[in-house]
Each structure stands twice: as C-alpha cells, then as structure tokens.
Amino acid sequence: MHDISTDEVRTSLRTYFADHPGIAEVRHNRDATDQTGRTAAGFDVAGWRTLSEQMGITGLGTPESWGGLQLPAAHLVAAAEECGATLYPGPVRATLLLSAALVGVDPDTVPTQEREVVDSVLAGSAVVGTPTGDNTLTHADGRVSGRLGAVTHGAVAHVIVASVSTPQGPAVALIHPGDTRIERTSVPSVDLVVPLADIAFSDTPALLLTTPADAGALARHHRLETMLLAAEQVGGAQGCLNGMVEYAKVREQFGQVIGTYQAISHRCAHTAVATAAARALVVAAADAHDADNASAAEQIVLLARAQAADTYSDASSALIQVSGGIGFTWEHDAHLHFRHARATAAIGGTPDQFRDRAVTAGCLDLLTPGAA
C-alpha cells in the first residue's frame, strides 16, 4: 500500500485542473467535434488520457498486481469529489469503480483479451461505463444478454462494469463488447455533463469480477458505487460554493460588494455548512468501508447519498441566485450544475427514499454511543 494521503490526492487534482482549465470543456457544446478537442463522448478523450497518465487517476484503486496504487475508498472519494467540483465530464466514477472491483482478481488467471481490455482502461485509452438505470443482464458461460439502462458514456463505452444475474446468483462483471454487435440508444437527459445511453447485449463476452452469490462482495461494490456518486455530488456543491464566493467578492451593487449583504453572505455560509456536513458523511462512510465495518458503512453511505443530493441541489440553486442574471445563461456553469445536481439526485431513488433505507438498515443505532 502506498503512503499517500487523501489531502495529497485532493491537492494534486485541484492543481491539475487549475493548470488545465480546458480539460473540463464539455461545457456549453455537447455536440462539439474533434476540431475543438471534444467528441461525441461528451469529453476531451485526449485530455482523459493525459489525466490518466500524469495523475494516475485510473490506477488509484487498482490492485498493485495490476500495476495500480491500491488506495482505499477514502482516496477514491477524494478524487471523485475534486472531479465533481470542476464538473469534469470524463468517466471518473465508472473507472474508479472498476479499479476497485479488480481487487481479488489475479491478472495471471485472466484471459489475454480481457487483460488487454483492462490494461487499456488503466492507460486511459478505453472508456468505462456503468448503468444508472434498469438492469436485466443475465450471464452464462462467459457471455451476457439483456439490457442496461442509462449507462454513463454508453454511446462510446468500450467496457461496462455492472452487476449480472448468473445461475448461481448475482455477481459483478466486466463486459467488453469488442467486435460483437450491441445496440446503443442515446438517452435524452437534462444532464449536460454526463451523456447516457441504453445498451442491449446479445451473447456478449463478459468477465466475472466477483464470485456468484457472494453477497458481501456485491454489497461492497454497490456501497462504493453509491459512495462515489455522493462524493461527486459533494464536489459539485463545493464547486457551486466556490463560484458563489468568487462572484460575491467582485460584483458590486449600490456601491457595495454584494458579499457584504447579509442575504448573500448567509446563503454562502449555509451552503458551506451543508457541504461540510455532506462531506463528513461521505468520509465517514469511506472510513467504515475501509475498516470492513459493513453494517455501519451501509447505514452511513445511504445517509451520505441523501445528504449529498439535497446539498448539491440547494447549492446549485444558490449559485444561480447569487450570480444574478448571468447565472441563468447557457454561457455560465451554473445551469450545468443545476441540471447535473437534479439528474444525479434521481439515480437509484430520491433522497427521502435513501433516508428510509438508512433507517431500515438501522442507522438510528448510530445515535447510541459505541454502537458502530
């Protein structure tokens, strides 16, 4: 295990995005062509490769046996948060999810074709997708058939990481279509940051990453999936807060900088407190996950997901209001945050539904000293 702190992960990515402002350029032109450095993928593919090579983001959670750093979940959520803060449109969440899913998979036992697919992902030359909608995939004899709904970057994804049903029970699989025929259908979405597509598979090659019916491994995978999305939402809220503060420091009204008015300063302060609370829950969930405290991790991650969704939605609304007229224009990032916040808040259920699930999972026990 490499001795790298979460602060170092955050600082490195923050510095990188500051030095490469164009890398997050999905902004305001989703249909841009290669001439502008953007593609139908919805992000700068060359920029993703650069981010992978220079920052090693694809290898953060990847086992050392695969050439990665094998950092714990706390580091992965830190990376997801920083990418969310800058509205980075690349396949960060799905790639981090896949890298962690490789833990326990011996590369020497993986067929050459699948090994090459994973290597291309780690090199940043292949795009990973993950479903955010319905899943009807069935697996048998190394092949999957069925349909995945709303796959992130589904129109161009080279590989997809998803849960599948096998005759022995559910499992997590790496699906690599290769030259096989699959049907991709773009999904209309209010979200302009991450494009989605439905994918239909028929006898498509797939590699199981977990043992069928291993409930612990499957739950761990889904917890990390939820955790990464919550971290991205916390990052989005922080990005909104950063925009609010920067604008409030320079915009003047009636001869005064608007940040001096209580209506503005209180809104910024409220957003800061809510974002810190959501981040604390995500970090606590990651710590419990890394400590293999499955019960506490499940309870906290559900609470974190609900809190992060509400916080991001509120922060995106606040950014529009504090920014005044420019916050309503397509040339400003505020509308991208507003759309992304609401689209991600609906994935897997509403915030209230996540809170109900947390209560069912026993989160009230966390109020008892020493219960966790």
The 8 nearest C-alpha neighbors of each residue, nearest first, counted from 0:
[[1, 69, 2, 68, 70, 63, 3, 71],
 [0, 2, 3, 68, 70, 69, 4, 63],
 [1, 3, 0, 4, 70, 68, 5, 7],
 [4, 2, 1, 7, 5, 8, 70, 6],
 [5, 3, 7, 6, 8, 2, 74, 9],
 [4, 6, 8, 74, 7, 77, 9, 3],
 [7, 5, 9, 4, 8, 10, 77, 3],
 [6, 8, 10, 4, 5, 9, 11, 3],
 [9, 7, 5, 11, 6, 10, 12, 78],
 [10, 8, 6, 7, 12, 11, 77, 13],
 [11, 9, 13, 7, 12, 8, 6, 14],
 [10, 12, 14, 8, 13, 9, 7, 15],
 [11, 13, 15, 14, 9, 10, 16, 8],
 [14, 12, 10, 16, 15, 11, 9, 17],
 [15, 13, 17, 11, 12, 16, 10, 18],
 [14, 16, 12, 18, 17, 13, 19, 11],
 [15, 17, 19, 13, 18, 14, 20, 12],
 [18, 16, 14, 15, 19, 20, 13, 12],
 [17, 19, 15, 16, 20, 14, 13, 21],
 [20, 18, 16, 21, 17, 22, 15, 23],
 [21, 19, 22, 16, 17, 18, 23, 24],
 [20, 22, 24, 19, 23, 16, 46, 43],
 [23, 21, 24, 20, 46, 19, 43, 16],
 [24, 22, 87, 21, 25, 88, 20, 86],
 [25, 23, 26, 21, 22, 42, 43, 37],
 [26, 24, 42, 41, 29, 23, 28, 88],
 [25, 27, 24, 28, 29, 23, 332, 192],
 [26, 28, 29, 330, 25, 329, 24, 191],
 [29, 27, 30, 31, 26, 25, 24, 37],
 [28, 30, 31, 41, 25, 27, 191, 26],
 [31, 29, 28, 39, 32, 38, 41, 37],
 [32, 30, 28, 37, 29, 38, 35, 33],
 [33, 31, 38, 34, 37, 35, 30, 36],
 [32, 34, 36, 38, 37, 35, 31, 39],
 [33, 35, 32, 36, 37, 31, 38, 43],
 [36, 34, 33, 37, 32, 31, 38, 43],
 [35, 37, 33, 43, 34, 38, 32, 45],
 [38, 36, 43, 33, 42, 35, 32, 31],
 [39, 37, 32, 40, 33, 41, 31, 42],
 [38, 40, 41, 30, 32, 31, 37, 29],
 [41, 39, 38, 42, 155, 152, 154, 194],
 [42, 40, 39, 38, 29, 25, 194, 37],
 [43, 41, 25, 37, 40, 88, 89, 44],
 [42, 44, 37, 46, 45, 36, 47, 38],
 [45, 43, 47, 46, 42, 48, 37, 38],
 [46, 44, 48, 47, 43, 49, 36, 124],
 [45, 47, 49, 43, 44, 48, 22, 50],
 [48, 46, 50, 44, 49, 45, 51, 43],
 [47, 49, 123, 51, 45, 46, 50, 124],
 [50, 48, 46, 52, 51, 47, 53, 45],
 [49, 51, 47, 54, 53, 48, 52, 46],
 [52, 50, 55, 48, 56, 123, 49, 54],
 [51, 53, 49, 55, 50, 54, 48, 122],
 [52, 54, 50, 51, 55, 49, 56, 48],
 [55, 53, 50, 56, 51, 52, 12, 11],
 [56, 54, 51, 52, 58, 57, 53, 59],
 [55, 57, 51, 54, 59, 58, 50, 78],
 [58, 56, 121, 55, 51, 59, 94, 95],
 [57, 59, 67, 61, 56, 55, 60, 68],
 [60, 58, 68, 56, 70, 61, 57, 69],
 [59, 61, 69, 70, 99, 98, 58, 68],
 [60, 62, 98, 67, 69, 58, 99, 59],
 [63, 61, 69, 67, 64, 65, 102, 68],
 [62, 64, 67, 66, 65, 68, 69, 61],
 [65, 63, 62, 66, 106, 67, 105, 61],
 [66, 64, 63, 62, 67, 61, 106, 118],
 [65, 67, 63, 64, 62, 68, 61, 58],
 [68, 66, 58, 61, 63, 62, 65, 69],
 [67, 69, 59, 70, 63, 58, 61, 60],
 [70, 68, 60, 62, 61, 67, 63, 59],
 [69, 71, 60, 68, 59, 74, 0, 72],
 [72, 70, 73, 74, 289, 69, 60, 75],
 [71, 73, 75, 74, 285, 76, 289, 70],
 [72, 74, 285, 76, 71, 75, 286, 77],
 [75, 73, 77, 5, 72, 76, 71, 70],
 [74, 76, 72, 78, 77, 73, 79, 60],
 [75, 77, 79, 78, 230, 73, 227, 74],
 [78, 76, 74, 80, 75, 79, 9, 5],
 [79, 77, 75, 81, 76, 80, 9, 82],
 [80, 78, 76, 231, 82, 77, 81, 230],
 [79, 81, 234, 231, 230, 83, 77, 78],
 [82, 80, 84, 78, 83, 79, 234, 9],
 [81, 83, 79, 87, 80, 84, 85, 86],
 [84, 82, 234, 231, 235, 86, 80, 81],
 [85, 83, 234, 238, 235, 81, 82, 86],
 [84, 86, 87, 83, 82, 238, 81, 23],
 [87, 85, 83, 84, 88, 82, 23, 235],
 [86, 88, 23, 82, 85, 89, 83, 22],
 [87, 89, 192, 42, 193, 86, 23, 25],
 [88, 90, 91, 42, 87, 47, 43, 193],
 [91, 89, 93, 92, 94, 127, 126, 88],
 [92, 90, 94, 93, 89, 95, 79, 82],
 [91, 93, 95, 94, 90, 96, 227, 79],
 [94, 92, 96, 95, 128, 129, 91, 90],
 [95, 93, 97, 91, 96, 92, 127, 90],
 [96, 94, 98, 92, 97, 93, 91, 99],
 [97, 95, 93, 94, 99, 98, 92, 100],
 [96, 98, 100, 94, 99, 95, 93, 160],
 [97, 99, 61, 95, 60, 100, 101, 96],
 [100, 98, 60, 101, 97, 96, 61, 102],
 [101, 99, 97, 102, 98, 96, 208, 220],
 [102, 100, 104, 99, 98, 103, 61, 97],
 [103, 101, 100, 104, 62, 99, 61, 98],
 [102, 104, 101, 105, 100, 62, 208, 209],
 [105, 103, 101, 102, 106, 208, 108, 109],
 [104, 106, 107, 108, 103, 109, 64, 102],
 [107, 105, 109, 108, 104, 65, 114, 64],
 [108, 106, 105, 109, 110, 114, 104, 111],
 [107, 109, 106, 105, 110, 104, 111, 114],
 [108, 110, 106, 107, 114, 111, 113, 105],
 [111, 109, 113, 112, 114, 108, 107, 106],
 [110, 112, 114, 113, 115, 109, 116, 107],
 [113, 111, 115, 114, 110, 116, 109, 117],
 [112, 114, 116, 115, 111, 110, 117, 109],
 [115, 113, 111, 117, 116, 112, 109, 110],
 [114, 116, 118, 112, 113, 117, 111, 119],
 [117, 115, 113, 119, 114, 118, 112, 120],
 [116, 118, 120, 114, 119, 115, 121, 113],
 [119, 117, 115, 121, 120, 116, 114, 122],
 [118, 120, 122, 116, 124, 117, 125, 121],
 [121, 119, 125, 117, 123, 122, 118, 124],
 [120, 122, 118, 57, 123, 119, 58, 117],
 [123, 121, 119, 120, 124, 118, 51, 52],
 [122, 124, 48, 120, 51, 121, 125, 119],
 [123, 125, 119, 122, 120, 48, 126, 121],
 [126, 124, 120, 119, 123, 157, 127, 156],
 [125, 127, 156, 157, 120, 158, 90, 128],
 [128, 126, 158, 156, 159, 94, 93, 157],
 [127, 129, 159, 151, 156, 93, 152, 150],
 [128, 130, 150, 160, 151, 159, 93, 161],
 [131, 129, 150, 149, 132, 148, 147, 151],
 [130, 132, 149, 150, 346, 148, 129, 133],
 [133, 131, 148, 149, 130, 134, 147, 150],
 [134, 132, 148, 147, 135, 131, 130, 149],
 [133, 135, 147, 136, 146, 148, 132, 130],
 [136, 134, 145, 146, 147, 137, 133, 163],
 [137, 135, 145, 163, 144, 134, 146, 164],
 [136, 138, 164, 143, 163, 144, 165, 145],
 [139, 137, 143, 165, 142, 164, 163, 136],
 [138, 140, 142, 141, 165, 143, 137, 166],
 [141, 139, 142, 138, 143, 204, 205, 165],
 [140, 142, 205, 139, 204, 206, 138, 143],
 [143, 141, 204, 203, 202, 205, 139, 140],
 [144, 142, 138, 203, 202, 137, 136, 205],
 [143, 145, 201, 200, 202, 137, 136, 203],
 [146, 144, 136, 135, 200, 199, 137, 201],
 [145, 147, 199, 135, 198, 136, 200, 134],
 [148, 146, 134, 198, 197, 133, 130, 135],
 [147, 149, 132, 197, 133, 150, 130, 134],
 [150, 148, 196, 195, 197, 132, 131, 130],
 [151, 149, 130, 153, 129, 196, 195, 148],
 [150, 152, 195, 128, 153, 129, 194, 130],
 [153, 151, 194, 195, 154, 128, 156, 155],
 [152, 154, 196, 150, 156, 151, 155, 195],
 [153, 155, 152, 196, 183, 156, 185, 40],
 [154, 156, 153, 40, 152, 157, 126, 39],
 [157, 155, 126, 153, 127, 128, 158, 152],
 [156, 158, 126, 125, 127, 155, 175, 159],
 [159, 157, 175, 127, 156, 174, 128, 126],
 [158, 160, 128, 174, 127, 129, 173, 161],
 [159, 161, 173, 129, 172, 174, 97, 128],
 [162, 160, 172, 171, 129, 159, 163, 130],
 [161, 163, 171, 170, 172, 169, 164, 160],
 [164, 162, 136, 170, 137, 169, 171, 138],
 [163, 165, 169, 137, 138, 168, 136, 170],
 [164, 166, 138, 168, 167, 169, 137, 139],
 [165, 167, 168, 164, 139, 138, 169, 211],
 [168, 166, 165, 211, 212, 169, 164, 170],
 [167, 169, 212, 211, 165, 166, 164, 170],
 [170, 168, 164, 212, 211, 163, 165, 162],
 [169, 171, 211, 163, 162, 209, 210, 217],
 [172, 170, 162, 208, 209, 161, 207, 163],
 [171, 173, 207, 208, 206, 161, 160, 162],
 [172, 174, 160, 206, 205, 159, 207, 175],
 [175, 173, 205, 159, 158, 172, 204, 160],
 [174, 176, 158, 177, 204, 205, 173, 157],
 [177, 175, 179, 203, 178, 204, 174, 158],
 [178, 176, 179, 175, 157, 204, 180, 158],
 [177, 179, 176, 180, 181, 175, 203, 204],
 [180, 178, 176, 177, 181, 203, 204, 202],
 [179, 181, 178, 182, 176, 201, 200, 203],
 [180, 182, 200, 199, 179, 183, 201, 198],
 [181, 183, 199, 198, 184, 200, 180, 197],
 [182, 184, 198, 197, 154, 196, 181, 199],
 [185, 183, 197, 196, 186, 198, 182, 154],
 [186, 184, 196, 195, 197, 154, 187, 183],
 [185, 187, 196, 195, 188, 184, 149, 197],
 [188, 186, 185, 189, 195, 196, 194, 190],
 [189, 187, 190, 186, 191, 195, 194, 342],
 [188, 190, 338, 191, 342, 187, 339, 341],
 [191, 189, 339, 338, 188, 192, 342, 193],
 [190, 192, 193, 189, 335, 194, 29, 339],
 [191, 193, 88, 190, 339, 194, 25, 335],
 [192, 194, 88, 191, 190, 151, 195, 152],
 [195, 193, 152, 151, 41, 192, 191, 196],
 [196, 194, 151, 149, 150, 186, 152, 153],
 [197, 195, 185, 153, 186, 149, 150, 184],
 [196, 198, 148, 149, 184, 183, 147, 150],
 [199, 197, 183, 147, 182, 146, 196, 184],
 [198, 200, 146, 182, 181, 145, 147, 183],
 [201, 199, 144, 181, 145, 203, 146, 198],
 [200, 202, 144, 203, 143, 145, 181, 199],
 [201, 203, 142, 143, 144, 200, 204, 179],
 [202, 204, 142, 143, 201, 176, 200, 205],
 [205, 203, 142, 141, 175, 176, 174, 143],
 [206, 204, 174, 142, 141, 173, 175, 172],
 [205, 207, 173, 172, 208, 141, 174, 204],
 [206, 208, 172, 209, 171, 173, 205, 170],
 [209, 207, 172, 171, 206, 100, 104, 101],
 [210, 208, 171, 170, 207, 211, 216, 213],
 [209, 211, 213, 170, 212, 208, 207, 216],
 [212, 210, 170, 168, 169, 213, 167, 209],
 [211, 213, 168, 169, 214, 167, 210, 170],
 [214, 212, 211, 215, 216, 210, 217, 209],
 [213, 215, 217, 216, 212, 218, 169, 211],
 [214, 216, 218, 217, 213, 219, 293, 220],
 [217, 215, 219, 218, 213, 214, 220, 209],
 [216, 218, 220, 214, 219, 215, 213, 221],
 [219, 217, 221, 215, 220, 216, 214, 222],
 [218, 220, 216, 222, 217, 221, 215, 223],
 [221, 219, 217, 223, 218, 222, 216, 224],
 [220, 222, 224, 218, 223, 219, 225, 217],
 [223, 221, 219, 225, 224, 220, 218, 226],
 [222, 224, 226, 220, 221, 225, 227, 219],
 [223, 225, 221, 227, 222, 226, 220, 96],
 [226, 224, 222, 228, 223, 227, 221, 229],
 [225, 227, 223, 229, 224, 228, 222, 300],
 [228, 226, 230, 224, 229, 76, 225, 223],
 [227, 229, 231, 225, 230, 226, 232, 224],
 [230, 228, 304, 232, 226, 231, 227, 307],
 [231, 229, 80, 233, 227, 232, 228, 76],
 [230, 232, 83, 80, 234, 228, 79, 229],
 [233, 231, 235, 229, 234, 230, 307, 311],
 [234, 232, 230, 236, 235, 231, 307, 278],
 [233, 235, 84, 80, 83, 237, 231, 232],
 [234, 236, 84, 232, 83, 238, 233, 237],
 [235, 237, 311, 239, 233, 238, 234, 314],
 [238, 236, 240, 234, 239, 235, 84, 241],
 [237, 239, 84, 235, 241, 236, 240, 234],
 [240, 238, 236, 242, 237, 241, 318, 315],
 [241, 239, 237, 243, 242, 238, 244, 236],
 [242, 240, 238, 244, 239, 243, 237, 245],
 [243, 241, 239, 245, 240, 244, 246, 238],
 [242, 244, 240, 246, 318, 241, 245, 247],
 [243, 245, 247, 241, 246, 242, 240, 248],
 [246, 244, 242, 248, 247, 243, 241, 249],
 [245, 247, 248, 243, 244, 249, 250, 242],
 [246, 248, 258, 244, 257, 245, 250, 249],
 [249, 247, 245, 246, 258, 250, 244, 256],
 [248, 250, 246, 247, 256, 251, 245, 257],
 [251, 249, 256, 247, 246, 257, 248, 252],
 [252, 250, 256, 255, 257, 254, 249, 253],
 [251, 253, 254, 255, 257, 256, 250, 260],
 [254, 252, 255, 251, 256, 257, 250, 260],
 [253, 255, 252, 251, 256, 257, 250, 259],
 [256, 254, 251, 252, 253, 257, 259, 250],
 [255, 257, 251, 258, 250, 259, 249, 248],
 [258, 256, 259, 247, 251, 260, 250, 255],
 [257, 259, 247, 256, 260, 264, 248, 263],
 [260, 258, 257, 256, 261, 264, 255, 263],
 [261, 259, 258, 257, 262, 263, 264, 256],
 [260, 262, 264, 263, 265, 259, 258, 266],
 [261, 263, 265, 260, 264, 266, 258, 259],
 [264, 262, 266, 261, 265, 260, 258, 267],
 [263, 265, 261, 267, 266, 258, 262, 268],
 [264, 266, 268, 267, 263, 262, 261, 269],
 [267, 265, 269, 263, 264, 268, 270, 262],
 [266, 268, 264, 270, 265, 269, 271, 263],
 [267, 269, 265, 271, 270, 266, 264, 272],
 [268, 270, 266, 272, 271, 267, 265, 273],
 [269, 271, 273, 267, 268, 272, 314, 274],
 [270, 272, 268, 274, 269, 273, 275, 267],
 [271, 273, 275, 269, 274, 270, 276, 268],
 [274, 272, 276, 270, 275, 271, 310, 269],
 [273, 275, 277, 271, 276, 272, 270, 278],
 [274, 276, 278, 272, 273, 277, 279, 271],
 [277, 275, 273, 279, 274, 278, 272, 280],
 [276, 278, 274, 307, 280, 279, 275, 306],
 [279, 277, 275, 281, 280, 276, 274, 233],
 [280, 278, 276, 282, 277, 281, 283, 275],
 [279, 281, 303, 283, 277, 278, 282, 284],
 [282, 280, 284, 278, 303, 283, 279, 285],
 [281, 283, 285, 279, 284, 280, 278, 286],
 [284, 282, 280, 286, 285, 281, 279, 287],
 [283, 285, 296, 281, 300, 287, 299, 282],
 [286, 284, 288, 73, 282, 283, 287, 72],
 [285, 287, 283, 289, 288, 284, 290, 282],
 [286, 288, 296, 290, 292, 284, 285, 289],
 [289, 287, 285, 291, 296, 286, 290, 292],
 [288, 290, 286, 291, 287, 285, 71, 72],
 [289, 291, 287, 292, 288, 286, 293, 285],
 [292, 290, 288, 289, 293, 287, 296, 286],
 [293, 291, 287, 290, 294, 295, 288, 296],
 [292, 294, 296, 291, 295, 297, 288, 287],
 [293, 295, 297, 296, 292, 298, 360, 371],
 [296, 294, 298, 297, 293, 292, 371, 299],
 [295, 297, 287, 284, 293, 288, 299, 294],
 [298, 296, 294, 300, 295, 299, 293, 301],
 [297, 299, 362, 357, 295, 296, 301, 300],
 [300, 298, 302, 284, 296, 301, 297, 303],
 [299, 301, 303, 284, 297, 302, 298, 296],
 [302, 300, 304, 303, 357, 299, 353, 298],
 [301, 303, 299, 305, 300, 304, 354, 306],
 [304, 302, 300, 280, 306, 281, 301, 305],
 [303, 305, 229, 301, 307, 302, 306, 300],
 [306, 304, 350, 302, 308, 303, 307, 353],
 [305, 307, 303, 309, 308, 277, 304, 310],
 [306, 308, 310, 277, 304, 233, 229, 305],
 [309, 307, 344, 305, 311, 310, 306, 304],
 [310, 308, 312, 306, 307, 311, 313, 305],
 [311, 309, 307, 313, 308, 312, 314, 306],
 [310, 312, 236, 314, 308, 313, 309, 340],
 [313, 311, 340, 309, 315, 314, 310, 341],
 [314, 312, 310, 316, 311, 315, 309, 317],
 [313, 315, 317, 311, 316, 236, 312, 239],
 [316, 314, 337, 318, 312, 317, 313, 336],
 [315, 317, 313, 319, 314, 318, 312, 320],
 [318, 316, 314, 320, 315, 319, 321, 313],
 [319, 317, 315, 321, 243, 316, 320, 239],
 [318, 320, 326, 322, 316, 317, 321, 333],
 [319, 321, 317, 323, 322, 318, 316, 326],
 [322, 320, 318, 323, 319, 317, 243, 263],
 [321, 323, 326, 319, 320, 318, 325, 324],
 [324, 322, 320, 321, 326, 325, 319, 327],
 [323, 325, 326, 327, 322, 328, 319, 320],
 [326, 324, 327, 328, 323, 322, 331, 319],
 [325, 327, 319, 322, 324, 333, 323, 328],
 [326, 328, 325, 324, 319, 334, 329, 333],
 [329, 327, 330, 325, 326, 331, 334, 324],
 [330, 328, 331, 27, 334, 327, 332, 335],
 [329, 331, 328, 27, 332, 325, 26, 334],
 [330, 332, 329, 333, 328, 326, 325, 334],
 [333, 331, 335, 334, 336, 330, 26, 329],
 [334, 332, 336, 335, 326, 331, 319, 337],
 [333, 335, 337, 336, 332, 338, 329, 327],
 [336, 334, 332, 338, 337, 333, 339, 191],
 [335, 337, 339, 333, 334, 338, 315, 340],
 [338, 336, 334, 315, 340, 335, 339, 333],
 [337, 339, 190, 335, 341, 340, 336, 189],
 [340, 338, 190, 336, 342, 341, 337, 335],
 [341, 339, 312, 337, 338, 343, 342, 311],
 [340, 342, 344, 338, 339, 343, 312, 337],
 [341, 343, 339, 344, 340, 345, 190, 338],
 [342, 344, 345, 346, 340, 341, 339, 308],
 [343, 345, 308, 341, 342, 346, 340, 349],
 [346, 344, 343, 348, 349, 342, 347, 341],
 [347, 345, 343, 348, 344, 131, 342, 132],
 [346, 348, 345, 131, 349, 132, 344, 353],
 [349, 347, 345, 346, 352, 353, 350, 344],
 [348, 350, 352, 351, 345, 353, 344, 347],
 [351, 349, 305, 353, 352, 354, 308, 348],
 [352, 350, 354, 349, 353, 355, 305, 348],
 [351, 353, 355, 349, 354, 350, 348, 356],
 [352, 354, 356, 350, 351, 355, 301, 305],
 [355, 353, 357, 351, 356, 352, 302, 305],
 [356, 354, 352, 358, 357, 353, 351, 359],
 [355, 357, 359, 353, 354, 358, 360, 352],
 [358, 356, 354, 360, 298, 355, 301, 359],
 [359, 357, 361, 362, 355, 360, 356, 363],
 [358, 360, 356, 361, 357, 355, 362, 354],
 [359, 361, 357, 358, 298, 362, 356, 297],
 [362, 360, 358, 359, 363, 364, 357, 298],
 [361, 363, 298, 358, 364, 365, 357, 360],
 [364, 362, 365, 361, 366, 358, 367, 357],
 [363, 365, 362, 366, 367, 361, 370, 371],
 [364, 366, 363, 367, 362, 370, 371, 368],
 [367, 365, 364, 363, 368, 370, 362, 369],
 [366, 368, 365, 370, 364, 369, 363, 371],
 [369, 367, 370, 366, 365, 371, 364, 363],
 [368, 370, 371, 367, 365, 366, 364, 295],
 [371, 369, 367, 368, 365, 364, 366, 295],
 [370, 369, 295, 365, 364, 368, 294, 292]]
